[in-house]
């Protein structure tokens, strides 16, 4: 794969070997107004891929292409203690953890 050769095979897009699953917890009042800074978290997954050196296509079966694995083995969005906002009462004290995430989690 040569990036200086426009008609040659291309390096695969990063979504073929690198994915992130993201969580955003937003804090809004009953009118939809933001009352606290959002909480964000991300779990990253990677894999090794084999690329056809003629077509540049990722070969998804056979030797070399590996299963998705979580960076540092982390497959969880931890529970989040929700902030105390003066003049407001939260419907939950914390946002529950989300476990067993994988590269296809939405």
C-alpha positions, -999 to 999 in steps of 0.1 A, spaced: 0 0 0 16 32 -12 -2 65 -4 17 82 -32 1 59 -58 -35 72 -63 -47 41 -83 -32 15 -59 -48 -1 -30 -58 21 -1 -52 18 36 -84 8 53 -105 33 72 -98 33 110 -133 20 117 -121 -14 104 -96 -17 133 -104 10 159 -138 17 174 -150 38 204 -183 33 222 -193 66 239 -216 76 268 -230 110 275 -251 117 306 -268 151 302 -284 169 331 -314 190 322 -345 203 341 -381 196 332 -379 224 306 -349 210 289 -325 236 302 -289 224 310 -284 224 348 -249 208 351 -220 198 329 -225 165 311 -206 134 321 -188 116 293 -171 82 291 -156 61 263 -146 25 259 -122 18 230 -118 -14 210 -91 -25 186 -83 -54 164 -56 -65 140 -67 -67 104 -53 -83 72 -55 -62 41 -55 -76 6 -24 -60 -10 -40 -59 -44 -75 -45 -36 -68 -28 -2 -99 -46 12 -99 -58 47 -101 -96 49 -125 -104 77 -121 -141 78 -91 -164 80 -57 -160 97 -45 -126 108 -77 -107 114 -85 -108 151 -116 -103 172 -123 -69 188 -107 -64 222 -113 -37 247 -84 -14 255 -71 -24 290 -99 -50 292 -124 -22 301 -159 -31 288 -179 -10 313 -192 25 317 -189 30 355 -219 42 376 -220 80 378 -231 99 409 -254 126 396 -245 161 407 -265 180 433 -280 211 417 -293 238 441 -331 242 438 -335 209 419 -343 173 429 -328 146 408 -351 116 399 -320 93 405 -290 97 428 -268 80 402 -268 67 367 -263 29 366 -232 12 353 -234 -3 318 -214 -36 316 -204 -61 289 -199 -35 262 -185 -47 229 -174 -30 196 -210 -32 183 -226 -16 213 -246 14 204 
